[in-house]
Amino acid sequence: MLGPVRSVSQAFAILRLLARRGPLTLSGIGRDIGLSPSSCLNLLRTLVAEGALEREADGKRYRLADGWAGLAVLRDGEPERMVPQARPLLARFAKDHEATTGLWQVASGRVALIALEDSGAATRIHMVEGQRQPLGSGASGRAIAAGADLDLAELERRYAVVRWQKPLSFRAYAGQVAAARQRGYAIDDGFGHAGVCSLAAVIPQVEPAMCVTASVFARSRSEDELAQIGRALRKLAQTLSDIR
């Protein structure tokens, strides 16, 4: 079965963003949605040509055209709909796999933790809802990059702004993104946060991009156990896409 067309989903993400935030520049829109400048510009030009958007007089900012500005449906974003449905599933996953489990969303050129559940274990990985990290960082950054149509320049830009906890070349990073694309989940074993191994799977057919993560202490699980968590996380991401 064919899924939604990604460019159409991205176009609606832009419309929802401008409905919530008001007029924004090309760079502001691309940063919030997680798009490369060229992809964002092509979508904006199309939306202007179709009459959904207008450029302001100074030519720097885009806004919703009058006929679109009042549509309430554009103000009902993915996170608002998904978080209440996701919480019980995150809690079950955290308990079943003894892992801190989170839901992340691309926002303002970073990735933000919008929901969090832990296993209740006495020793656990500390995370806080609302925390943000660079868009390319962690397993979440690799999963989001793997799910997007990024050129090499954009991938390298995301890699370059991350302060890595242990050395990681861009070539190795790009290889990890490619591996995540192939298996459907990403792994960061101590590169983003020392002593923490995190896994992430992007939620299909959602814009701006969202993903689910599972974090455990480094070297606390075997490779087979990590693969089992990764496959379960991929299944959870698909479930969240189906019920949103």
WOFENHU-V810333 format. One line per field, one symbol per residue. psi: psi as a letter, one per 30 degrees, with the letter a starting at -180 (. if undefined). burial: + if it has 16 or more other C-alpha atoms within 10 Angstrom, else -. A space follows every 10 residues. Layout:
BEGIN
psi->???
burial->???
END
This chain:
BEGIN
psi->kkalkeeeee eeeeeeefee faklleeeee eefhlleeee eeeeeeeeef gfllklefgf lklklefffg jefffjleee eeeeeeeeee eeeeeeghkk klklkkkhga kkjfkkklfg leklkklkkf lllkeflaee eeeeeeflik leeeeeeeef fkjkflkjle eeeeeeeeee eefgllkjif eejkgkkklk kkjkhkklkl lklkklkkgf kleeeeeeee eeeeeeeeee eef.
burial->---------+ +-+++++++- --++-++-++ ++++++---+ +-++--++-- -++++----- ++++----+- ---++-+++- -++--++--+ +-+++-++++ ++++++++++ +++++++++- ---------- -+++++++++ ++++++++-- ---+++-++- ---+------ --++-+++++ +--+++++++ +++-++++++ ++++++++++ ++++++++-- -----++-++ ++++++++-+ +---
END
